[in-house]
Amino acid sequence: MSVTVRAARAEEAEALTELAMRAKASWGYDAAFMAACRAELTVTPERIVAWRVWVAEADGEVAGMVALSLDGGAEVEDFFVEPAFQGRGVGRALMATLVQACRAAGATTLTVDADPNAEGIYTRLGFRTVGHSPSGSIPGRFLPRMEMSL
């Protein structure tokens, strides 16, 4: 399988939102949980412009996406891989592109509020858990706060 990473296009916002929803749902969350997350997971053309967003294509299909904010520090805003492509190197290719962009921007640390189910994935990619942050979608839920030294 060949993976290519490219900049996202504003007109892909709706498709990337649906990819994010499918990827998040792959952890087994129920419909009510997913509905509560929709606003936070919605990719808009404005977010694509404000953040640096990349799309991975594998075998001609959109296979994943990652978004970086450099406003006030390097932060992973979104990181999702289409369920059919999970575990096949798509996430690693996306994260390599994001890390390269962080280094080029002079960032020394990359942070993320991870889904608890994804904590192991981020650990394998070089992040470590440094604390917890409140969920932006689910009151009373906390997310692992993780960072990577660049």
MDTraj code that builds the backbone (N, CA, C; nanometers):
import mdtraj as md
import numpy as np

residues = "MET SER VAL THR VAL ARG ALA ALA ARG ALA GLU GLU ALA GLU ALA LEU THR GLU LEU ALA MET ARG ALA LYS ALA SER TRP GLY TYR ASP ALA ALA PHE MET ALA ALA CYS ARG ALA GLU LEU THR VAL THR PRO GLU ARG ILE VAL ALA TRP ARG VAL TRP VAL ALA GLU ALA ASP GLY GLU VAL ALA GLY MET VAL ALA LEU SER LEU ASP GLY GLY ALA GLU VAL GLU ASP PHE PHE VAL GLU PRO ALA PHE GLN GLY ARG GLY VAL GLY ARG ALA LEU MET ALA THR LEU VAL GLN ALA CYS ARG ALA ALA GLY ALA THR THR LEU THR VAL ASP ALA ASP PRO ASN ALA GLU GLY ILE TYR THR ARG LEU GLY PHE ARG THR VAL GLY HIS SER PRO SER GLY SER ILE PRO GLY ARG PHE LEU PRO ARG MET GLU MET SER LEU".split()
xyz = np.array([
    [0.0848, -0.1184, 0.0000],
    [0.0000, 0.0000, 0.0000],
    [0.0887, 0.1238, 0.0000],
    [0.0599, 0.2165, -0.0870],
    [0.1333, 0.3413, -0.0971],
    [0.0527, 0.4532, -0.0320],
    [0.1179, 0.5298, 0.0586],
    [0.0517, 0.6404, 0.1275],
    [0.1150, 0.7709, 0.0825],
    [0.0317, 0.8648, 0.0408],
    [0.0748, 0.9985, 0.0025],
    [0.0075, 1.0982, 0.0957],
    [0.0840, 1.1959, 0.1447],
    [0.0282, 1.2994, 0.2324],
    [0.0337, 1.4316, 0.1582],
    [-0.0787, 1.5027, 0.1614],
    [-0.0899, 1.6312, 0.0929],
    [-0.1713, 1.7280, 0.1790],
    [-0.1653, 1.8546, 0.1446],
    [-0.2448, 1.9553, 0.2149],
    [-0.3938, 1.9306, 0.1886],
    [-0.4731, 1.9511, 0.2931],
    [-0.6189, 1.9406, 0.2774],
    [-0.6702, 2.0622, 0.2008],
    [-0.7828, 2.0435, 0.1352],
    [-0.8481, 2.1520, 0.0622],
    [-0.9765, 2.1904, 0.1355],
    [-1.0080, 2.3203, 0.1364],
    [-1.1252, 2.3702, 0.2091],
    [-1.2524, 2.2964, 0.1696],
    [-1.2635, 2.2595, 0.0436],
    [-1.3861, 2.1922, -0.0024],
    [-1.3977, 2.0484, 0.0506],
    [-1.2946, 1.9991, 0.1165],
    [-1.2984, 1.8643, 0.1751],
    [-1.3510, 1.8632, 0.3182],
    [-1.3867, 1.9788, 0.3725],
    [-1.4232, 1.9893, 0.5135],
    [-1.5318, 1.8895, 0.5540],
    [-1.6388, 1.8806, 0.4790],
    [-1.7485, 1.7900, 0.5152],
    [-1.7036, 1.6440, 0.5125],
    [-1.6295, 1.6059, 0.4097],
    [-1.5809, 1.4677, 0.3992],
    [-1.4848, 1.4353, 0.5140],
    [-1.4017, 1.5324, 0.5535],
    [-1.3086, 1.5092, 0.6639],
    [-1.3814, 1.5005, 0.7976],
    [-1.4895, 1.5746, 0.8125],
    [-1.5723, 1.5628, 0.9331],
    [-1.6282, 1.4215, 0.9434],
    [-1.6795, 1.3687, 0.8346],
    [-1.7373, 1.2345, 0.8374],
    [-1.6294, 1.1288, 0.8613],
    [-1.5099, 1.1485, 0.8072],
    [-1.3985, 1.0590, 0.8355],
    [-1.3681, 1.0612, 0.9853],
    [-1.3607, 1.1811, 1.0451],
    [-1.3346, 1.1936, 1.1891],
    [-1.4410, 1.1209, 1.2707],
    [-1.5658, 1.1343, 1.2316],
    [-1.6750, 1.0683, 1.3047],
    [-1.6634, 0.9161, 1.2937],
    [-1.6327, 0.8644, 1.1750],
    [-1.6181, 0.7191, 1.1593],
    [-1.5001, 0.6670, 1.2408],
    [-1.3887, 0.7401, 1.2373],
    [-1.2700, 0.6968, 1.3112],
    [-1.2960, 0.6982, 1.4615],
    [-1.3602, 0.8023, 1.5112],
    [-1.3913, 0.8120, 1.6548],
    [-1.4872, 0.6994, 1.6944],
    [-1.5872, 0.6748, 1.6115],
    [-1.6856, 0.5700, 1.6409],
    [-1.6227, 0.4315, 1.6421],
    [-1.5087, 0.4151, 1.5754],
    [-1.4447, 0.2831, 1.5703],
    [-1.3989, 0.2357, 1.7082],
    [-1.3942, 0.3259, 1.8059],
    [-1.3601, 0.2865, 1.9436],
    [-1.4809, 0.2260, 2.0156],
    [-1.5963, 0.2214, 1.9508],
    [-1.7133, 0.1587, 2.0116],
    [-1.8040, 0.2542, 2.0875],
    [-1.7871, 0.3846, 2.0684],
    [-1.8726, 0.4817, 2.1359],
    [-2.0152, 0.4718, 2.0832],
    [-2.1133, 0.4966, 2.1718],
    [-2.2533, 0.4874, 2.1303],
    [-2.2976, 0.6162, 2.0598],
    [-2.4193, 0.6123, 2.0070],
    [-2.4705, 0.7234, 1.9263],
    [-2.4800, 0.8527, 2.0062],
    [-2.5192, 0.8446, 2.1326],
    [-2.5308, 0.9656, 2.2148],
    [-2.3937, 1.0300, 2.2355],
    [-2.2927, 0.9483, 2.2625],
    [-2.1565, 0.9997, 2.2803],
    [-2.1106, 1.0673, 2.1509],
    [-2.1323, 0.9994, 2.0382],
    [-2.0886, 1.0533, 1.9102],
    [-2.1606, 1.1845, 1.8775],
    [-2.2895, 1.1925, 1.9090],
    [-2.3640, 1.3170, 1.8853],
    [-2.3052, 1.4304, 1.9695],
    [-2.2644, 1.3998, 2.0925],
    [-2.2053, 1.5014, 2.1802],
    [-2.0703, 1.5488, 2.1275],
    [-2.0020, 1.4654, 2.0524],
    [-1.8693, 1.4990, 1.9989],
    [-1.8732, 1.5692, 1.8636],
    [-1.9873, 1.5660, 1.7960],
    [-1.9919, 1.6130, 1.6570],
    [-1.9400, 1.7555, 1.6407],
    [-1.9828, 1.8478, 1.7247],
    [-1.9394, 1.9880, 1.7076],
    [-1.7877, 1.9995, 1.7183],
    [-1.7294, 1.9313, 1.8162],
    [-1.5842, 1.9391, 1.8343],
    [-1.5091, 1.8716, 1.7190],
    [-1.5685, 1.7706, 1.6580],
    [-1.5030, 1.6972, 1.5499],
    [-1.5316, 1.7549, 1.4114],
    [-1.6144, 1.8577, 1.4052],
    [-1.6494, 1.9154, 1.2760],
    [-1.5313, 1.9932, 1.2191],
    [-1.4918, 1.9539, 1.0998],
    [-1.3863, 2.0231, 1.0259],
    [-1.4558, 2.1251, 0.9360],
    [-1.4158, 2.2494, 0.9479],
    [-1.4752, 2.3554, 0.8660],
    [-1.3695, 2.4093, 0.7697],
    [-1.4146, 2.4733, 0.6624],
    [-1.3173, 2.5385, 0.5742],
    [-1.2305, 2.6390, 0.6508],
    [-1.2914, 2.7062, 0.7489],
    [-1.2167, 2.8036, 0.8287],
    [-1.1072, 2.7367, 0.9108],
    [-1.1354, 2.6196, 0.9663],
    [-1.0328, 2.5468, 1.0412],
    [-0.9202, 2.5007, 0.9492],
    [-0.9561, 2.4587, 0.8296],
    [-0.8536, 2.4151, 0.7342],
    [-0.7601, 2.5313, 0.7014],
    [-0.8143, 2.6528, 0.6948],
    [-0.7329, 2.7709, 0.6674],
    [-0.6521, 2.8118, 0.7913],
    [-0.7142, 2.8083, 0.9097],
    [-0.6482, 2.8544, 1.0326],
    [-0.5399, 2.7577, 1.0799],
    [-0.5630, 2.6294, 1.0631],
    [-0.4672, 2.5278, 1.1042],
    [-0.3897, 2.4817, 0.9811],
    [-0.2908, 2.3984, 1.0020],
    [-0.2264, 2.3270, 0.8920],
    [-0.2882, 2.1879, 0.8948],
    [-0.3550, 2.1506, 0.7886],
    [-0.4273, 2.0237, 0.7825],
    [-0.3756, 1.9437, 0.6639],
    [-0.3461, 1.8172, 0.6907],
    [-0.2988, 1.7271, 0.5864],
    [-0.3936, 1.6085, 0.5741],
    [-0.3993, 1.5543, 0.4537],
    [-0.4799, 1.4371, 0.4216],
    [-0.3855, 1.3282, 0.3716],
    [-0.4082, 1.2067, 0.4172],
    [-0.3346, 1.0919, 0.3645],
    [-0.4241, 1.0215, 0.2638],
    [-0.3647, 0.9872, 0.1507],
    [-0.4337, 0.9063, 0.0511],
    [-0.3600, 0.7740, 0.0394],
    [-0.4350, 0.6670, 0.0369],
    [-0.3787, 0.5331, 0.0210],
    [-0.4577, 0.4630, -0.0885],
    [-0.3863, 0.4134, -0.1848],
    [-0.4503, 0.3431, -0.2957],
    [-0.5620, 0.4270, -0.3577],
    [-0.5389, 0.5588, -0.3680],
    [-0.6347, 0.6483, -0.4326],
    [-0.7514, 0.6910, -0.3469],
    [-0.7566, 0.6503, -0.2209],
    [-0.8670, 0.6875, -0.1321],
    [-0.8161, 0.7740, -0.0180],
    [-0.9015, 0.8650, 0.0313],
    [-0.8674, 0.9414, 0.1507],
    [-0.8670, 0.8436, 0.2670],
    [-0.7521, 0.8344, 0.3345],
    [-0.7340, 0.7329, 0.4384],
    [-0.7177, 0.7925, 0.5779],
    [-0.6946, 0.9226, 0.5878],
    [-0.6771, 0.9834, 0.7189],
    [-0.6488, 1.1306, 0.7077],
    [-0.6448, 1.1971, 0.8248],
    [-0.6155, 1.3395, 0.8290],
    [-0.5542, 1.3756, 0.9623],
    [-0.4763, 1.4839, 0.9610],
    [-0.4164, 1.5361, 1.0832],
    [-0.4164, 1.6883, 1.0719],
    [-0.4368, 1.7560, 1.1856],
    [-0.4409, 1.9020, 1.1871],
    [-0.3499, 1.9548, 1.2967],
    [-0.2785, 2.0603, 1.2644],
    [-0.1818, 2.1227, 1.3539],
    [-0.2161, 2.2692, 1.3734],
    [-0.2173, 2.3119, 1.4987],
    [-0.2281, 2.4531, 1.5316],
    [-0.0927, 2.4976, 1.5852],
    [-0.0443, 2.6097, 1.5349],
    [0.0810, 2.6664, 1.5839],
    [0.0553, 2.7951, 1.6617],
    [-0.0687, 2.8171, 1.7000],
    [-0.1081, 2.9370, 1.7737],
    [-0.0830, 2.9142, 1.9226],
    [0.0238, 2.9694, 1.9746],
    [0.0545, 2.9532, 2.1168],
    [0.1274, 2.8241, 2.1481],
    [0.1852, 2.7597, 2.0508],
    [0.2551, 2.6322, 2.0688],
    [0.2056, 2.5328, 1.9675],
    [0.2795, 2.4263, 1.9477],
    [0.2420, 2.3246, 1.8500],
    [0.1455, 2.2249, 1.9143],
    [0.0239, 2.2166, 1.8611],
    [-0.0823, 2.1327, 1.9169],
    [-0.1473, 2.0501, 1.8065],
    [-0.1574, 1.9192, 1.8282],
    [-0.2339, 1.8340, 1.7378],
    [-0.3814, 1.8617, 1.7664],
    [-0.4524, 1.9117, 1.6678],
    [-0.5947, 1.9439, 1.6854],
    [-0.6836, 1.8256, 1.6481],
    [-0.6507, 1.7575, 1.5406],
    [-0.7264, 1.6415, 1.4933],
    [-0.6265, 1.5406, 1.4399],
    [-0.6569, 1.4123, 1.4591],
    [-0.5722, 1.3054, 1.4057],
    [-0.6606, 1.1825, 1.3929],
    [-0.7015, 1.1513, 1.2702],
    [-0.7955, 1.0422, 1.2480],
    [-0.7551, 0.9606, 1.1264],
    [-0.7717, 0.8294, 1.1386],
    [-0.7464, 0.7385, 1.0272],
    [-0.8749, 0.6610, 1.0010],
    [-0.9112, 0.6539, 0.8743],
    [-1.0291, 0.5790, 0.8312],
    [-1.0187, 0.4364, 0.8864],
    [-1.1256, 0.3836, 0.9479],
    [-1.1166, 0.2499, 1.0093],
    [-1.0570, 0.1420, 0.9188],
    [-1.0911, 0.1409, 0.7915],
    [-1.0383, 0.0376, 0.7008],
    [-0.8871, 0.0471, 0.6821],
    [-0.8284, 0.1620, 0.7159],
    [-0.6848, 0.1824, 0.6979],
    [-0.6074, 0.1851, 0.8300],
    [-0.6754, 0.1677, 0.9420],
    [-0.6071, 0.1717, 1.0711],
    [-0.5090, 0.0550, 1.0828],
    [-0.3936, 0.0835, 1.1446],
    [-0.2920, -0.0189, 1.1638],
    [-0.2090, -0.0498, 1.0413],
    [-0.2151, 0.0375, 0.9402],
    [-0.1450, 0.0102, 0.8141],
    [-0.0423, 0.1184, 0.7787],
    [-0.0040, 0.2030, 0.8760],
    [0.1005, 0.3026, 0.8529],
    [0.0519, 0.4399, 0.8111],
    [-0.0781, 0.4570, 0.7963],
    [-0.1328, 0.5869, 0.7550],
    [-0.1081, 0.6913, 0.8641],
    [-0.1369, 0.6556, 0.9882],
    [-0.1168, 0.7491, 1.0992],
    [0.0289, 0.7876, 1.1143],
    [0.1177, 0.6926, 1.0993],
    [0.2613, 0.7198, 1.1111],
    [0.3059, 0.8181, 1.0018],
    [0.2556, 0.8014, 0.8797],
    [0.2899, 0.8926, 0.7703],
    [0.2367, 1.0332, 0.7978],
    [0.1141, 1.0419, 0.8470],
    [0.0571, 1.1722, 0.8803],
    [0.1365, 1.2407, 0.9911],
    [0.1685, 1.1655, 1.0969],
    [0.2398, 1.2249, 1.2094],
    [0.3802, 1.2669, 1.1693],
    [0.4453, 1.1923, 1.0815],
    [0.5791, 1.2305, 1.0347],
    [0.5736, 1.3653, 0.9620],
    [0.4701, 1.3861, 0.8823],
    [0.4533, 1.5130, 0.8112],
    [0.4303, 1.6260, 0.9104],
    [0.3453, 1.6027, 1.0087],
    [0.3152, 1.7042, 1.1093],
    [0.4398, 1.7389, 1.1910],
    [0.5150, 1.6397, 1.2345],
    [0.6364, 1.6628, 1.3140],
    [0.7384, 1.7421, 1.2328],
    [0.7536, 1.7083, 1.1063],
    [0.8461, 1.7818, 1.0196],
    [0.8054, 1.9288, 1.0111],
    [0.6764, 1.9560, 0.9988],
    [0.6276, 2.0944, 0.9926],
    [0.6529, 2.1671, 1.1243],
    [0.6356, 2.0977, 1.2364],
    [0.6623, 2.1581, 1.3673],
    [0.8085, 2.1982, 1.3786],
    [0.8960, 2.1082, 1.3417],
    [1.0404, 2.1368, 1.3494],
    [1.0768, 2.2536, 1.2578],
    [1.0193, 2.2560, 1.1373],
    [1.0468, 2.3646, 1.0436],
    [0.9985, 2.4987, 1.0985],
    [0.8937, 2.4964, 1.1807],
    [0.8400, 2.6185, 1.2416],
    [0.9150, 2.6573, 1.3684],
    [1.0114, 2.5746, 1.4098],
    [1.0900, 2.6053, 1.5283],
    [1.0311, 2.5562, 1.6590],
    [0.9266, 2.4753, 1.6527],
    [0.8659, 2.4215, 1.7747],
    [0.9597, 2.3197, 1.8387],
    [0.9612, 2.3159, 1.9697],
    [1.0444, 2.2192, 2.0419],
    [0.9616, 2.1138, 2.1142],
    [0.8311, 2.1391, 2.1276],
    [0.7400, 2.0452, 2.1929],
    [0.6093, 2.0417, 2.1152],
    [0.5533, 1.9232, 2.1007],
    [0.4240, 1.9022, 2.0359],
    [0.3307, 1.8432, 2.1402],
    [0.2096, 1.8980, 2.1536],
    [0.1150, 1.8508, 2.2545],
    [-0.0158, 1.8054, 2.1901],
    [-0.0906, 1.7251, 2.2672],
    [-0.2214, 1.6779, 2.2219],
    [-0.3045, 1.6361, 2.3435],
    [-0.4337, 1.6608, 2.3371],
    [-0.5295, 1.6012, 2.4290],
    [-0.5845, 1.4796, 2.3554],
    [-0.5421, 1.3610, 2.3983],
    [-0.5722, 1.2377, 2.3253],
    [-0.7021, 1.1737, 2.3731],
    [-0.7688, 1.1040, 2.2837],
    [-0.8764, 1.0158, 2.3263],
    [-0.8111, 0.9091, 2.4139],
    [-0.8734, 0.8730, 2.5263],
    [-0.8117, 0.7700, 2.6114],
    [-0.7798, 0.6405, 2.5372],
    [-0.8619, 0.6045, 2.4405],
    [-0.8367, 0.4837, 2.3624],
    [-0.7146, 0.4963, 2.2725],
    [-0.6769, 0.6181, 2.2383],
    [-0.5644, 0.6416, 2.1475],
    [-0.4335, 0.6685, 2.2220],
    [-0.4356, 0.6664, 2.3521],
    [-0.3148, 0.6965, 2.4289],
    [-0.1987, 0.6049, 2.3887],
    [-0.2257, 0.4772, 2.3686],
    [-0.1216, 0.3832, 2.3276],
    [-0.0663, 0.4143, 2.1897],
    [-0.1511, 0.4596, 2.1000],
    [-0.1065, 0.4968, 1.9654],
    [-0.0104, 0.6144, 1.9745],
    [-0.0509, 0.7160, 2.0487],
    [0.0363, 0.8323, 2.0641],
    [0.1678, 0.7937, 2.1324],
    [0.1619, 0.7038, 2.2282],
    [0.2847, 0.6583, 2.2950],
    [0.3784, 0.5929, 2.1936],
    [0.3239, 0.5076, 2.1074],
    [0.4064, 0.4427, 2.0047],
    [0.4659, 0.5433, 1.9067],
    [0.3996, 0.6572, 1.8903],
    [0.4484, 0.7609, 1.7990],
    [0.5491, 0.8545, 1.8655],
    [0.5739, 0.8345, 1.9959],
    [0.6757, 0.9138, 2.0635],
    [0.6266, 1.0138, 2.1657],
    [0.4966, 1.0147, 2.1937],
    [0.4407, 1.1046, 2.2950],
    [0.4492, 1.0392, 2.4330],
    [0.4419, 1.1219, 2.5368],
    [0.4311, 1.0701, 2.6735],
    [0.3204, 1.1467, 2.7436],
    [0.2526, 1.0807, 2.8348],
    [0.1436, 1.1429, 2.9095],
    [0.2020, 1.2312, 3.0189],
    [0.1553, 1.3563, 3.0239],
    [0.2065, 1.4526, 3.1212],
    [0.0981, 1.5056, 3.2141],
    [-0.0261, 1.4667, 3.1932],
    [-0.1367, 1.5142, 3.2771],
    [-0.2695, 1.4787, 3.2143],
    [-0.3721, 1.5549, 3.2501],
    [-0.5060, 1.5323, 3.1974],
    [-0.5720, 1.6669, 3.1688],
    [-0.6602, 1.6692, 3.0689],
    [-0.7344, 1.7886, 3.0311],
    [-0.8826, 1.7541, 3.0246],
    [-0.9694, 1.8495, 3.0564],
    [-1.1135, 1.8222, 3.0440],
    [-1.1540, 1.8082, 2.8984],
    [-1.2459, 1.7185, 2.8732],
    [-1.3001, 1.6996, 2.7390],
    [-1.3752, 1.8249, 2.6964],
    [-1.3623, 1.8597, 2.5699],
    [-1.4383, 1.9715, 2.5159],
    [-1.5799, 1.9333, 2.4773],
    [-1.6122, 1.8043, 2.4847],
    [-1.7431, 1.7561, 2.4407],
    [-1.8257, 1.6923, 2.5510],
    [-1.7609, 1.6235, 2.6438],
    [-1.8318, 1.5425, 2.7431],
    [-1.8010, 1.5962, 2.8836],
    [-1.8961, 1.6633, 2.9476],
    [-1.8712, 1.7158, 3.0826],
    [-1.8295, 1.6038, 3.1787],
    [-1.7267, 1.6316, 3.2598],
    [-1.6802, 1.5352, 3.3583],
    [-1.5821, 1.4322, 3.3049],
    [-1.5573, 1.4332, 3.1764],
    [-1.4631, 1.3389, 3.1157],
    [-1.3270, 1.4073, 3.1011],
    [-1.2209, 1.3319, 3.1257],
    [-1.0867, 1.3876, 3.1133],
    [-1.0062, 1.3084, 3.0106],
    [-0.9196, 1.3782, 2.9410],
    [-0.8385, 1.3197, 2.8348],
    [-0.6919, 1.3227, 2.8742],
    [-0.6157, 1.2212, 2.8329],
    [-0.4720, 1.2257, 2.8583],
    [-0.4106, 1.3451, 2.7842],
    [-0.3358, 1.4272, 2.8583],
    [-0.2590, 1.5375, 2.7979],
    [-0.1212, 1.4804, 2.7696],
    [-0.0812, 1.4829, 2.6436],
    [0.0429, 1.4163, 2.6028],
    [0.1335, 1.5160, 2.5319],
    [0.2637, 1.4878, 2.5368],
    [0.3561, 1.5733, 2.4643],
    [0.4700, 1.4920, 2.4060],
    [0.5288, 1.5495, 2.3041],
    [0.6446, 1.4914, 2.2375],
    [0.7523, 1.5984, 2.2308],
    [0.8732, 1.5641, 2.2721],
    [0.9851, 1.6568, 2.2539],
    [1.0333, 1.6447, 2.1111],
    [1.0513, 1.7601, 2.0496],
    [1.0970, 1.7623, 1.9112],
    [1.2444, 1.7912, 1.9085],
])
top = md.Topology()
chain = top.add_chain()
for i, resn in enumerate(residues, 1):
    res = top.add_residue(resn, chain, resSeq=i)
    for name in ("N", "CA", "C"):
        top.add_atom(name, md.element.get_by_symbol(name[0]), res)
traj = md.Trajectory(xyz[None], top)
